[in-house]
């Protein structure tokens, strides 16, 4: 159980179960960010090819999706305490 001991010890609180919950939630955040980036990116590309107006809301959603994906990768670094940057999660909301 070496992996679970490492996860539990490097976690800020909650032990192994709390760390596993955080890992699952961050994975879902990454997955949803990729899905949003892909879906909005395809629609933005179609609008660009058609010469249609690009709505700023769609571009904003694309930027936030990219930032959310990068954030989950940074928070996935071992020994990075994500609670240090909890404010950034609020910015992404």
Z-matrix of the N, CA and C atoms (Angstrom, degrees):
N
C 1 1.452
C 2 1.523 1 111.08
N 3 1.303 2 117.03 1 30.71
C 4 1.454 3 121.54 2 -177.14
C 5 1.518 4 113.52 3 -60.32
N 6 1.332 5 117.63 4 -39.17
C 7 1.460 6 120.77 5 -179.14
C 8 1.520 7 110.40 6 -65.04
N 9 1.327 8 117.23 7 -44.30
C 10 1.456 9 120.50 8 -179.01
C 11 1.522 10 111.52 9 -67.53
N 12 1.337 11 117.19 10 -33.97
C 13 1.460 12 119.82 11 175.66
C 14 1.524 13 110.43 12 -65.57
N 15 1.338 14 116.65 13 -41.72
C 16 1.466 15 120.62 14 178.52
C 17 1.520 16 110.86 15 -62.56
N 18 1.343 17 116.22 16 -45.19
C 19 1.469 18 120.52 17 179.79
C 20 1.523 19 110.31 18 -62.37
N 21 1.311 20 117.40 19 -44.93
C 22 1.461 21 120.97 20 -178.54
C 23 1.511 22 112.56 21 -66.91
N 24 1.341 23 117.65 22 -37.20
C 25 1.458 24 120.89 23 -178.80
C 26 1.517 25 112.35 24 -75.74
N 27 1.339 26 118.31 25 -34.88
C 28 1.458 27 119.70 26 -179.13
C 29 1.528 28 111.96 27 -86.18
N 30 1.311 29 117.20 28 -5.56
C 31 1.450 30 121.67 29 178.41
C 32 1.525 31 109.92 30 -77.05
N 33 1.326 32 116.35 31 151.09
C 34 1.458 33 119.50 32 -177.55
C 35 1.519 34 112.55 33 -74.96
N 36 1.308 35 116.81 34 -38.35
C 37 1.463 36 120.11 35 178.40
C 38 1.516 37 108.70 36 -164.75
N 39 1.307 38 115.19 37 163.26
C 40 1.451 39 119.43 38 177.07
C 41 1.507 40 114.42 39 94.39
N 42 1.314 41 117.18 40 -7.49
C 43 1.447 42 120.18 41 178.56
C 44 1.511 43 112.91 42 66.66
N 45 1.304 44 115.93 43 -154.77
C 46 1.462 45 121.52 44 -176.55
C 47 1.524 46 111.25 45 -66.20
N 48 1.319 47 117.25 46 -43.01
C 49 1.468 48 119.14 47 -178.33
C 50 1.527 49 111.18 48 -64.56
N 51 1.322 50 117.42 49 -41.42
C 52 1.464 51 120.31 50 177.76
C 53 1.513 52 111.96 51 -64.80
N 54 1.338 53 116.36 52 -39.33
C 55 1.462 54 120.29 53 178.66
C 56 1.522 55 111.09 54 -66.09
N 57 1.316 56 117.27 55 -41.35
C 58 1.462 57 119.94 56 178.86
C 59 1.521 58 112.00 57 -65.42
N 60 1.324 59 116.70 58 -37.54
C 61 1.469 60 120.28 59 176.68
C 62 1.527 61 110.23 60 -63.78
N 63 1.344 62 116.70 61 -43.32
C 64 1.459 63 120.14 62 178.76
C 65 1.526 64 111.30 63 -64.60
N 66 1.322 65 117.45 64 -38.78
C 67 1.463 66 120.65 65 178.93
C 68 1.527 67 110.12 66 -63.79
N 69 1.313 68 116.90 67 -44.64
C 70 1.469 69 120.55 68 179.64
C 71 1.526 70 110.22 69 -63.33
N 72 1.331 71 117.79 70 -43.69
C 73 1.461 72 120.47 71 -179.29
C 74 1.527 73 111.61 72 -66.04
N 75 1.325 74 117.73 73 -39.72
C 76 1.466 75 120.40 74 177.93
C 77 1.526 76 110.62 75 -67.67
N 78 1.327 77 117.22 76 -37.22
C 79 1.455 78 119.94 77 176.68
C 80 1.532 79 110.34 78 -62.77
N 81 1.326 80 116.38 79 -43.54
C 82 1.466 81 120.02 80 178.38
C 83 1.526 82 110.67 81 -64.30
N 84 1.337 83 117.05 82 -38.67
C 85 1.461 84 120.54 83 177.14
C 86 1.528 85 109.92 84 -61.03
N 87 1.324 86 116.81 85 -43.19
C 88 1.458 87 121.02 86 178.95
C 89 1.529 88 111.02 87 -64.76
N 90 1.317 89 116.17 88 -43.86
C 91 1.457 90 121.07 89 -179.96
C 92 1.531 91 111.11 90 -62.21
N 93 1.324 92 116.66 91 -46.85
C 94 1.469 93 120.27 92 179.61
C 95 1.523 94 111.44 93 -64.97
N 96 1.328 95 117.34 94 -36.91
C 97 1.467 96 120.33 95 177.71
C 98 1.525 97 110.60 96 -62.92
N 99 1.325 98 116.59 97 -42.11
C 100 1.463 99 119.35 98 178.54
C 101 1.521 100 111.87 99 -66.09
N 102 1.333 101 116.69 100 -39.76
C 103 1.465 102 120.27 101 179.51
C 104 1.525 103 110.45 102 -64.70
N 105 1.322 104 117.10 103 -45.62
C 106 1.467 105 120.64 104 179.25
C 107 1.522 106 110.37 105 -62.87
N 108 1.336 107 116.69 106 -44.27
C 109 1.464 108 119.76 107 179.89
C 110 1.527 109 110.91 108 -61.60
N 111 1.325 110 116.96 109 -41.14
C 112 1.464 111 120.05 110 -179.58
C 113 1.523 112 111.70 111 -67.78
N 114 1.327 113 116.96 112 -47.36
C 115 1.466 114 120.07 113 -177.13
C 116 1.530 115 111.98 114 -65.47
N 117 1.316 116 116.23 115 -46.87
C 118 1.462 117 119.14 116 179.92
C 119 1.524 118 110.70 117 -69.40
N 120 1.338 119 116.55 118 -35.11
C 121 1.455 120 119.80 119 178.76
C 122 1.516 121 112.52 120 -63.12
N 123 1.323 122 116.90 121 -40.85
C 124 1.466 123 120.91 122 177.93
C 125 1.525 124 109.90 123 -63.64
N 126 1.315 125 117.18 124 -45.44
C 127 1.465 126 119.74 125 -179.76
C 128 1.528 127 111.89 126 -66.29
N 129 1.328 128 117.09 127 -38.07
C 130 1.463 129 119.90 128 176.92
C 131 1.527 130 110.83 129 -65.57
N 132 1.316 131 117.35 130 -38.01
C 133 1.464 132 120.99 131 178.07
C 134 1.528 133 110.77 132 -65.54
N 135 1.339 134 117.11 133 -41.35
C 136 1.468 135 120.24 134 177.54
C 137 1.528 136 110.63 135 -63.38
N 138 1.323 137 116.41 136 -41.40
C 139 1.468 138 119.81 137 178.90
C 140 1.526 139 110.58 138 -65.08
N 141 1.318 140 116.95 139 -39.58
C 142 1.462 141 120.68 140 179.59
C 143 1.526 142 111.13 141 -64.82
N 144 1.333 143 116.58 142 -43.72
C 145 1.468 144 120.45 143 179.61
C 146 1.523 145 111.77 144 -65.29
N 147 1.341 146 116.12 145 -34.07
C 148 1.459 147 120.38 146 179.92
C 149 1.526 148 112.18 147 -81.17
N 150 1.319 149 116.74 148 -7.42
C 151 1.457 150 120.04 149 -178.65
C 152 1.513 151 112.74 150 74.38
N 153 1.318 152 116.75 151 18.24
C 154 1.461 153 121.57 152 -178.36
C 155 1.525 154 110.21 153 -82.22
N 156 1.315 155 114.24 154 165.23
C 157 1.454 156 121.67 155 178.64
C 158 1.529 157 109.82 156 -67.60
N 159 1.321 158 116.81 157 134.41
C 160 1.464 159 121.87 158 177.36
C 161 1.524 160 108.13 159 -95.94
N 162 1.306 161 115.84 160 115.11
C 163 1.462 162 121.13 161 -178.81
C 164 1.524 163 110.00 162 -70.90
N 165 1.310 164 116.39 163 133.92
C 166 1.458 165 121.64 164 -179.55
C 167 1.518 166 113.29 165 -62.29
N 168 1.333 167 117.05 166 -28.32
C 169 1.468 168 120.56 167 178.29
C 170 1.531 169 110.80 168 -63.58
N 171 1.313 170 116.62 169 -36.82
C 172 1.458 171 120.63 170 -179.26
C 173 1.527 172 110.22 171 -70.39
N 174 1.317 173 116.32 172 -40.60
C 175 1.465 174 120.31 173 177.79
C 176 1.520 175 109.97 174 -65.30
N 177 1.312 176 117.16 175 -41.19
C 178 1.456 177 121.41 176 177.77
C 179 1.531 178 110.85 177 -60.93
N 180 1.324 179 116.83 178 -43.41
C 181 1.467 180 120.90 179 178.60
C 182 1.530 181 110.42 180 -62.87
N 183 1.314 182 117.35 181 -36.87
C 184 1.463 183 121.61 182 178.31
C 185 1.530 184 110.92 183 -66.19
N 186 1.318 185 116.65 184 -41.63
C 187 1.473 186 121.16 185 178.80
C 188 1.528 187 110.56 186 -65.77
N 189 1.322 188 117.29 187 -45.19
C 190 1.465 189 120.49 188 179.88
C 191 1.527 190 110.72 189 -64.23
N 192 1.326 191 117.57 190 -38.51
C 193 1.465 192 120.34 191 177.50
C 194 1.526 193 110.68 192 -62.67
N 195 1.314 194 117.29 193 -41.88
C 196 1.461 195 120.74 194 177.25
C 197 1.519 196 112.33 195 -64.15
N 198 1.330 197 116.51 196 -42.57
C 199 1.470 198 120.38 197 178.31
C 200 1.528 199 111.38 198 -65.56
N 201 1.320 200 116.98 199 -37.76
C 202 1.466 201 120.34 200 178.25
C 203 1.518 202 110.97 201 -65.67
N 204 1.326 203 117.77 202 -39.66
C 205 1.464 204 120.78 203 178.61
C 206 1.520 205 110.86 204 -65.38
N 207 1.322 206 117.31 205 -43.80
C 208 1.468 207 120.76 206 178.57
C 209 1.525 208 110.49 207 -64.86
N 210 1.322 209 116.69 208 -38.84
C 211 1.461 210 120.95 209 179.57
C 212 1.521 211 111.21 210 -61.21
N 213 1.316 212 117.67 211 -43.57
C 214 1.458 213 119.44 212 -179.60
C 215 1.523 214 111.12 213 -65.83
N 216 1.321 215 117.33 214 -34.06
C 217 1.465 216 119.39 215 176.71
C 218 1.523 217 111.23 216 -67.26
N 219 1.333 218 116.56 217 -40.38
C 220 1.476 219 120.00 218 178.66
C 221 1.520 220 109.99 219 -67.44
N 222 1.314 221 117.49 220 -42.93
C 223 1.463 222 120.64 221 179.84
C 224 1.521 223 112.06 222 -68.26
N 225 1.322 224 117.45 223 -17.99
C 226 1.455 225 121.23 224 178.63
C 227 1.524 226 113.53 225 -80.29
N 228 1.321 227 117.64 226 -8.77
C 229 1.464 228 121.05 227 179.00
C 230 1.526 229 108.31 228 -66.36
N 231 1.330 230 116.74 229 130.08
C 232 1.475 231 118.59 230 178.35
C 233 1.528 232 110.86 231 -58.51
N 234 1.273 233 115.77 232 143.98
C 235 1.464 234 125.15 233 178.40
C 236 1.525 235 113.39 234 72.46
N 237 1.330 236 118.84 235 4.29
C 238 1.457 237 120.37 236 173.57
C 239 1.520 238 107.71 237 -87.72
N 240 1.291 239 116.11 238 115.40
C 241 1.463 240 121.12 239 -179.54
C 242 1.529 241 108.44 240 -84.02
N 243 1.316 242 115.96 241 104.81
C 244 1.461 243 119.68 242 -174.55
C 245 1.521 244 112.57 243 -66.23
N 246 1.322 245 117.92 244 -18.77
C 247 1.461 246 118.68 245 179.21
C 248 1.525 247 110.47 246 -70.15
N 249 1.328 248 117.99 247 -16.72
C 250 1.468 249 120.37 248 175.02
C 251 1.521 250 110.76 249 -64.17
N 252 1.308 251 116.47 250 -30.56
C 253 1.456 252 121.13 251 -175.42
C 254 1.522 253 111.41 252 -117.00
N 255 1.334 254 116.71 253 35.17
C 256 1.470 255 119.25 254 -177.95
C 257 1.518 256 111.77 255 -61.35
N 258 1.313 257 117.79 256 -28.03
C 259 1.463 258 121.19 257 178.94
C 260 1.520 259 112.19 258 -61.92
N 261 1.338 260 115.82 259 -33.06
C 262 1.462 261 119.58 260 178.97
C 263 1.527 262 111.00 261 -64.46
N 264 1.318 263 117.30 262 -36.05
C 265 1.463 264 119.50 263 175.53
C 266 1.515 265 111.33 264 -62.50
N 267 1.319 266 117.24 265 -35.74
C 268 1.453 267 120.43 266 177.57
C 269 1.518 268 111.10 267 -69.31
N 270 1.330 269 117.07 268 -34.84
C 271 1.468 270 120.29 269 177.30
C 272 1.524 271 110.20 270 -63.27
N 273 1.340 272 116.24 271 -39.50
C 274 1.459 273 119.50 272 -179.09
C 275 1.518 274 113.20 273 -70.57
N 276 1.326 275 117.03 274 -20.85
C 277 1.462 276 118.51 275 177.14
C 278 1.504 277 109.46 276 -68.47
